């Protein structure tokens, strides 16, 4: 459905549940995170339940969102506030200034950003007569909205402002950059407009394509909107038949609807939806780490003899004495044994490692419980943190173009004695990529599944054979289809209980 389709689906659900009552509701709608292919440790349970390295017990993204938006409902008319689950908006306003979500149509928050940031976000072309760029908070009107525009597009359309007309924000502190654009984050839809969208959804019957709540709703708004974007499918993950037609219908429906913008000059927008961003914000000396006071060790058992750096992040985990965690690495919801060392800039999530092993640097390791034929089993995915899980090829003969931990996938399959055939990918003959490659062994225990996946990785690093022929193999796509969320939560709860027990002992 995409996040646009799911937004429409939720409107339908609210009406089914509450009838006309929902006309008086103020609703917070958080997209919980899709496939999360760029941060697969959040795929099984959703990015909105991602653990953050602070709080006691730890906060999840959901709690942070509720805390950040706590002031909004008091100044909000009935309608829907739409937000993603992998971004954080921090802002400061004067005591007398309030963010009011009470105008007809759409109202979006805007943040000053570098032009480079603008190319991967939505950008507002503000009506220059409606704002000065001074002060912490200003209400402006938007001429048109650009979705992931290139530099030329931003300049041609008048989206670029001179710095100073847009004070602090996502820019380098060198003082060199004098230009900025205003980028999007969360937006509000008043009830009347939400109702129109719901009518549209009912008329559509079944959606045949992915709709984007940002690109496909917001690009139709403002007096300068044109229907050109409806034919541009360069940013679409998979090009569905009918997408252009649906966009054109949405454009006709929303054309002329106001896009009000609340310019937050003193604000910062953070995105943590990729492995690189996640590692940077949680472990480096990042601005976010400073602003939220993120901790190197949050709600964990961490003996004196375990080694870690101030630049790593341990979240709700149990570390045994003498284990070593390298700088820039994040460990979450895991048990790490005494003979384990984790290299630099790695992510270890939801695992149990009770054997002696050196986990290499830049390694992504995440375990998932699966239920197949009522049997609870375990699979651990392992990748390089820089591997592109979204990349696909069209032909089996092009499998060598995919990279696993910096090595051609064809070479890896050779080392593992896995044949390149139609059976290799769970998606059949379409979308051949790391996401759909059946390469991860199913095991009866959690620690065994970690051991096997690390052996696979070791064989690639040392170019030595490791046969996978005896195992049932799953792709990440299949792991999520078979996931057993209850068992994964049970494992987290055991860690939680053990940490609480240890604390009570220490206090007594």
matplotlib code that plots the C-alpha trace (Angstrom):
import matplotlib.pyplot as plt

x = [0.0, 2.9, 2.5, -0.1, -2.3, -1.9, -3.0, -6.1, -6.7, -6.5, -9.1, -11.4, -10.7, -11.5, -14.8, -15.6, -14.9, -16.5, -18.9, -19.4, -17.8, -14.3, -15.2, -14.3, -11.0, -7.5, -5.5, -1.7, -0.9, 2.6, 3.8, 5.5, 8.2, 7.5, 10.1, 12.9, 15.4, 18.0, 17.9, 16.8, 17.2, 13.9, 12.1, 10.5, 8.9, 8.7, 10.9, 8.4, 9.4, 13.2, 15.0, 16.9, 20.0, 18.4, 15.7, 15.5, 14.1, 14.9, 12.6, 11.4, 10.9, 7.2, 7.7, 10.0, 7.4, 4.7, 7.0, 8.0, 4.4, 2.9, 2.0, 0.3, -3.2, -4.1, -3.7, -5.1, -8.5, -10.0, -7.8, -4.8, -1.2, 1.0, 4.6, 7.2, 8.8, 12.5, 12.8, 13.2, 12.3, 13.8, 13.0, 13.0, 10.5, 9.8, 7.5, 4.8, 5.0, 2.8, 2.6, -1.1, -2.6, -5.9, -6.1, -8.1, -6.2, -2.7, -0.2, 3.4, 6.5, 9.5, 13.2, 16.1, 18.5, 21.5, 20.7, 22.2, 19.7, 16.9, 17.7, 16.5, 13.6, 10.5, 11.2, 8.8, 8.8, 7.6, 5.7, 8.4, 5.7, 4.4, 7.6, 10.7, 13.0, 13.5, 12.5, 12.1, 8.6, 6.7, 3.5, 4.0, 2.1, 3.6, 3.6, 4.4, 6.1, 9.0, 9.7, 13.4, 14.3, 17.8, 19.8, 18.7, 15.1, 15.4, 17.1, 14.7, 11.6, 12.8, 13.1, 16.6, 16.9, 19.9, 21.2, 20.3, 16.9, 17.0, 19.0, 20.4, 19.6, 21.1, 24.1, 27.8, 29.2, 31.9, 29.9, 30.7, 27.2, 25.1, 22.1, 19.4, 16.1, 13.1, 12.6, 9.6, 9.0, 5.5, 2.2, -1.4, -4.6, -7.8, -10.9, -12.7, -9.7, -9.2, -12.9, -12.3, -9.3, -11.5, -14.2, -11.5, -10.3, -13.8, -14.3, -11.0, -12.1, -8.9, -5.5, -3.3, -0.2, 1.9, 1.0, 3.4, 1.8, 4.5, 5.2, 1.6, -0.4, 1.8, 2.9, -0.7, -1.0, -0.3, -1.1, 2.1, 1.4, 1.4, 0.5, 4.0, 5.1, 2.4, 4.4, 7.8, 8.4, 12.2, 11.8, 9.4, 10.6, 8.6, 6.7, 3.2, 0.7, -1.9, 0.3, 0.3, -3.5, -4.0, -1.7, -3.6, -6.9, -5.3, -4.0, -7.5, -9.0, -6.4, -5.7, -6.3, -6.1, -3.9, -0.5, 0.3, 3.8, 5.1, 8.7, 10.8, 14.0, 15.6, 15.1, 16.8, 15.5, 17.2, 16.7, 17.8, 16.4, 19.6, 22.5, 24.9, 22.6, 21.8, 25.5, 26.4, 23.7, 24.0, 27.7, 29.6, 29.9, 26.7, 24.5, 21.6, 23.6, 24.4, 20.9, 19.1, 21.9, 22.1, 24.1, 26.9, 25.3, 21.5, 19.6, 22.1, 24.2, 27.7, 30.5, 33.7, 35.8, 33.8, 35.5, 33.7, 34.4, 32.6, 31.7, 29.7, 26.1, 24.8, 21.0, 19.0, 21.7, 23.6, 27.3, 29.5, 32.9, 35.8, 33.8, 35.0, 32.8, 34.6, 34.1, 31.1, 29.2, 25.6, 24.5, 20.7, 18.5, 21.4, 23.4, 27.1, 29.3, 32.8, 34.9, 33.2, 34.7, 32.8, 34.7, 34.2, 31.0, 28.9, 25.3, 24.3, 20.6, 18.4, 21.1, 22.6, 26.3, 27.6, 30.7, 34.1, 34.1, 35.5, 32.7, 34.4, 34.1, 31.2, 29.1, 25.3, 24.0, 20.3, 18.3, 14.7, 12.5, 10.4, 7.5, 7.3, 4.6, 4.1, 7.8, 9.7, 13.1, 15.8, 17.5, 20.2, 20.8, 24.3, 25.5, 28.0, 26.6, 27.1, 25.4, 22.5, 19.5, 17.3, 19.5, 18.0, 19.0, 16.7, 18.5, 20.1, 23.2, 23.6, 23.8, 27.6, 26.6, 25.2, 27.7, 27.7, 30.2, 32.1, 32.3, 30.4, 27.3, 28.2, 31.6, 29.9, 27.4, 30.3, 32.0, 28.7, 28.0, 24.7, 23.5, 22.3, 18.9, 15.2, 15.0, 17.6, 15.3, 12.1, 10.6, 10.6, 12.2, 11.6, 13.5, 16.6, 18.6, 20.1, 16.6, 15.1, 18.2, 17.7, 21.0, 20.4, 20.3, 17.3, 18.5, 16.8, 18.5, 19.2, 23.0, 23.3, 21.8, 24.2, 27.1, 26.1, 25.6, 29.0, 30.6, 29.1, 30.6, 33.9, 34.1, 33.6, 36.2, 38.8, 37.7, 37.3, 34.5, 31.5, 28.8, 25.2, 23.8, 22.4, 20.3, 16.9, 17.7, 15.5, 15.7, 15.1, 11.8, 10.8, 12.0, 9.6, 6.7, 7.4, 8.4, 7.3, 7.0, 5.8, 9.0, 11.2, 9.4, 9.7, 13.5, 13.6, 11.5, 13.9, 16.7, 14.6, 13.7, 17.3, 18.5, 15.8, 16.8, 20.5, 19.6, 17.6, 20.6, 23.0, 20.6, 20.1]
y = [0.0, 2.4, 4.9, 6.9, 3.8, 2.8, 6.3, 5.9, 2.5, 3.8, 6.5, 3.8, 1.8, 4.8, 5.3, 1.6, 1.7, 5.0, 6.0, 9.8, 10.2, 10.4, 13.8, 15.2, 13.2, 14.5, 11.5, 10.8, 8.4, 6.9, 4.8, 2.0, 1.3, -0.9, -3.5, -1.4, -2.8, -0.2, -1.1, -4.7, -5.0, -3.1, -5.1, -7.8, -5.6, -2.2, 0.9, 2.6, 0.0, 0.6, 0.9, 4.2, 4.3, 6.3, 5.9, 3.4, 1.1, 2.1, 4.3, 3.1, 5.4, 5.5, 7.0, 9.7, 10.5, 10.9, 13.1, 15.3, 15.9, 16.2, 19.9, 19.5, 18.2, 21.3, 23.5, 21.1, 21.0, 17.6, 15.9, 13.6, 14.3, 12.1, 11.1, 8.5, 6.3, 6.8, 10.6, 12.9, 16.6, 18.8, 22.5, 25.4, 28.3, 31.3, 30.8, 32.8, 30.9, 27.9, 25.4, 25.5, 22.8, 24.4, 25.6, 24.0, 21.8, 20.6, 22.1, 20.9, 21.6, 22.9, 22.8, 24.8, 22.3, 22.2, 21.8, 18.3, 17.3, 18.7, 16.2, 13.3, 15.0, 17.0, 20.7, 23.7, 26.6, 29.2, 32.3, 35.0, 37.6, 35.3, 35.0, 36.8, 33.9, 35.7, 34.5, 31.0, 30.2, 31.6, 30.7, 30.8, 29.7, 27.3, 28.0, 24.4, 21.2, 19.4, 15.7, 14.8, 17.5, 17.9, 21.1, 22.7, 22.1, 23.7, 26.8, 27.2, 26.9, 29.5, 27.1, 28.2, 30.9, 32.8, 31.7, 34.3, 34.3, 30.8, 30.5, 27.4, 23.9, 20.9, 22.7, 22.5, 24.8, 26.1, 29.2, 28.6, 27.5, 30.6, 28.9, 26.6, 25.1, 24.3, 20.5, 18.5, 16.2, 15.8, 17.1, 17.7, 17.1, 18.8, 16.6, 17.9, 17.1, 13.7, 13.0, 13.8, 11.5, 8.7, 9.3, 8.9, 5.6, 4.2, 5.1, 3.4, 0.1, -1.8, 0.0, -1.5, 0.5, 2.0, 5.6, 7.9, 10.2, 12.8, 12.7, 11.9, 14.0, 17.1, 17.5, 18.2, 21.2, 24.9, 27.4, 26.5, 22.7, 21.2, 17.6, 17.0, 15.0, 12.4, 10.9, 11.0, 7.5, 7.9, 7.8, 4.8, 1.5, -0.7, 0.9, -0.4, -0.2, 2.4, 4.6, 7.5, 7.3, 7.2, 10.2, 12.1, 11.4, 12.5, 15.7, 16.5, 15.8, 17.9, 20.7, 24.1, 22.7, 24.9, 23.9, 25.9, 25.7, 26.3, 27.4, 26.3, 28.3, 27.0, 23.3, 20.1, 17.1, 13.8, 10.6, 7.3, 4.9, 3.5, 1.4, 4.3, 7.0, 4.7, 4.0, 7.7, 9.1, 6.5, 6.2, 9.1, 12.5, 13.4, 16.5, 14.2, 12.2, 15.4, 16.9, 13.8, 12.8, 9.3, 6.9, 4.5, 1.9, 2.0, -0.4, -3.3, -5.7, -4.6, -6.1, -4.1, -6.6, -6.2, -3.8, -1.1, 2.4, 5.6, 5.6, 2.4, 1.8, -1.1, -1.2, -3.6, -6.3, -8.7, -8.7, -11.3, -10.5, -10.2, -9.6, -6.7, -4.3, -2.1, 1.6, 2.7, -0.5, -0.9, -4.0, -4.3, -6.9, -9.4, -11.7, -11.6, -14.3, -14.0, -15.0, -12.7, -9.6, -7.3, -5.2, -1.5, 0.0, -3.2, -3.8, -6.8, -7.2, -9.8, -12.5, -14.9, -15.6, -18.2, -19.4, -17.9, -15.7, -12.5, -10.6, -8.5, -4.7, -3.3, -6.4, -6.4, -9.4, -9.8, -12.8, -13.6, -16.3, -18.1, -20.5, -23.1, -25.8, -24.9, -25.5, -22.6, -22.1, -19.4, -17.7, -15.1, -12.7, -11.4, -8.7, -5.9, -2.7, -1.1, -3.9, -2.7, -4.9, -2.9, -3.6, -6.1, -7.6, -9.0, -12.1, -15.0, -14.5, -11.1, -12.4, -11.6, -7.9, -8.2, -7.7, -9.5, -8.1, -6.5, -9.8, -10.8, -12.9, -15.4, -16.1, -16.4, -19.0, -20.9, -21.0, -22.2, -24.8, -23.1, -23.4, -20.4, -21.5, -20.4, -21.8, -19.5, -16.5, -16.4, -13.9, -16.3, -14.7, -11.1, -8.8, -10.9, -9.4, -9.9, -9.4, -12.3, -14.6, -17.9, -18.1, -18.1, -21.5, -22.3, -23.8, -25.2, -22.8, -19.1, -19.4, -22.2, -19.9, -17.2, -19.6, -20.9, -17.4, -16.2, -19.3, -18.3, -14.8, -16.2, -18.4, -15.3, -13.3, -16.0, -17.4, -20.9, -23.3, -23.7, -26.0, -24.9, -27.9, -29.6, -26.7, -25.4, -21.9, -18.8, -15.3, -12.2, -11.8, -15.3, -14.7, -11.8, -13.9, -16.7, -14.4, -15.4, -12.0, -13.5, -15.5, -12.5, -10.4, -13.3, -13.2, -9.5, -9.9, -12.5, -10.0, -7.3, -9.5, -10.5, -6.9, -5.9, -8.9, -7.9, -4.3, -5.5, -7.6, -4.7, -2.3, -4.8]
z = [0.0, 0.7, 3.6, 1.6, 1.0, 4.7, 5.8, 3.7, 5.1, 8.6, 7.9, 6.7, 9.8, 12.1, 10.3, 10.6, 14.3, 15.3, 12.5, 12.5, 15.9, 14.4, 13.0, 16.5, 17.0, 17.0, 15.7, 15.8, 12.9, 13.0, 10.1, 12.0, 9.5, 6.4, 5.4, 6.9, 4.3, 5.2, 8.9, 9.0, 12.8, 12.9, 10.2, 12.4, 15.1, 13.3, 13.6, 16.0, 18.6, 18.1, 21.4, 22.1, 24.3, 27.1, 29.8, 32.6, 31.4, 27.9, 25.8, 22.5, 19.5, 20.4, 23.8, 22.3, 19.7, 22.3, 24.4, 21.4, 20.3, 23.8, 23.3, 19.9, 20.8, 22.9, 19.8, 17.2, 15.6, 14.7, 12.1, 11.6, 12.4, 10.2, 11.1, 10.3, 12.9, 12.1, 12.4, 15.4, 15.3, 18.0, 18.0, 20.4, 20.4, 22.6, 25.6, 23.8, 20.5, 19.9, 17.1, 16.2, 13.9, 13.3, 9.7, 6.8, 4.4, 5.2, 7.7, 7.7, 9.9, 8.0, 9.0, 7.6, 5.9, 3.6, -0.1, -0.1, 2.6, 0.4, -2.4, -0.3, 1.4, 0.6, 0.0, 0.4, -2.0, 0.4, -0.7, 0.0, 0.9, 3.7, 5.8, 6.8, 7.9, 11.3, 14.7, 16.0, 14.6, 11.6, 9.8, 6.0, 3.0, 0.5, -3.2, -4.1, -2.7, -4.3, -3.6, -3.5, -6.0, -7.6, -7.0, -10.3, -9.6, -6.1, -7.6, -10.6, -8.4, -5.9, -2.9, -2.0, 0.7, 1.9, 5.3, 7.9, 6.5, 7.8, 11.0, 12.5, 11.2, 9.5, 8.1, 8.7, 11.4, 9.1, 8.3, 4.6, 3.6, 3.1, 1.4, 2.7, 1.8, 4.1, 4.3, 5.5, 8.5, 9.9, 8.6, 9.7, 7.7, 8.9, 9.3, 6.2, 3.9, 5.6, 4.8, 1.1, 1.0, 2.6, -0.1, -2.7, -1.1, -1.1, -4.8, -5.7, -4.3, -4.2, -4.5, -7.1, -6.4, -3.6, -2.7, -0.9, 1.7, 1.2, -2.6, -3.7, -1.3, -0.8, -4.4, -5.3, -2.9, -3.1, -6.0, -7.9, -8.1, -11.6, -12.6, -14.1, -11.0, -11.7, -14.5, -12.7, -11.3, -10.6, -6.8, -6.8, -5.3, -7.6, -10.5, -10.5, -13.3, -12.5, -10.3, -12.8, -13.0, -9.2, -8.8, -11.4, -9.6, -6.3, -8.0, -9.2, -5.8, -3.8, -6.3, -4.7, -1.2, 1.0, 2.2, 5.4, 6.7, 10.2, 9.7, 12.7, 12.2, 15.4, 14.8, 13.8, 11.9, 12.4, 10.4, 11.8, 9.2, 7.8, 9.4, 8.8, 10.4, 13.3, 14.1, 13.6, 15.9, 18.6, 18.9, 17.3, 18.9, 17.1, 17.9, 18.5, 21.1, 22.9, 22.7, 23.9, 26.3, 24.8, 27.0, 26.1, 28.4, 28.8, 31.1, 30.8, 32.9, 32.3, 34.4, 35.2, 33.2, 30.0, 27.7, 25.8, 24.4, 25.3, 21.6, 21.6, 22.6, 24.7, 25.0, 27.3, 27.0, 29.3, 28.8, 30.4, 32.0, 29.5, 26.4, 24.2, 22.3, 19.7, 19.3, 17.2, 17.7, 18.9, 20.9, 21.6, 23.2, 23.3, 25.6, 24.9, 26.3, 27.9, 24.9, 22.4, 20.8, 18.5, 16.1, 15.2, 13.8, 14.0, 14.9, 17.0, 17.7, 19.4, 19.6, 22.1, 21.7, 24.2, 22.3, 21.6, 18.4, 16.9, 15.2, 12.5, 12.1, 10.0, 10.6, 10.8, 12.9, 13.8, 14.9, 14.2, 15.7, 13.1, 13.4, 10.6, 10.8, 14.5, 15.2, 16.8, 15.2, 14.7, 11.8, 12.0, 9.2, 8.7, 6.3, 6.0, 7.4, 4.0, 2.0, -0.2, 0.6, -1.8, -4.8, -7.3, -10.6, -13.3, -14.4, -12.6, -14.7, -13.0, -9.5, -9.5, -9.5, -5.9, -3.1, 0.2, 2.7, -0.2, -2.1, -5.2, -4.2, -6.9, -5.2, -1.8, -3.1, -4.6, -1.2, 0.5, -2.2, -3.0, -6.6, -8.6, -9.7, -9.8, -6.2, -4.9, -4.5, -2.5, -5.0, -7.9, -10.9, -10.0, -7.6, -7.3, -4.4, -0.9, 0.6, -1.3, -1.4, 0.5, 2.2, 6.0, 7.8, 10.1, 13.4, 16.5, 19.0, 18.9, 19.7, 17.0, 14.4, 15.3, 15.1, 11.6, 10.2, 11.5, 9.9, 6.6, 7.0, 8.1, 5.0, 2.8, 4.7, 4.5, 1.1, 2.6, 2.0, 4.4, 3.1, 3.6, 1.8, 4.9, 6.1, 5.3, 4.0, 4.3, 2.8, 4.9, 3.1, 4.3, 7.9, 8.2, 6.7, 9.3, 12.2, 15.7, 17.5, 20.8, 21.1, 20.3, 22.9, 25.4, 24.9, 25.5, 28.6, 30.0, 29.6, 31.2, 34.2, 34.7, 34.7, 37.2, 39.4, 39.3, 40.2, 43.3, 44.4, 44.0, 45.9, 48.8]

ax = plt.figure().add_subplot(projection="3d")
ax.plot(x, y, z, "-o")
ax.set_aspect("equal")
plt.show()
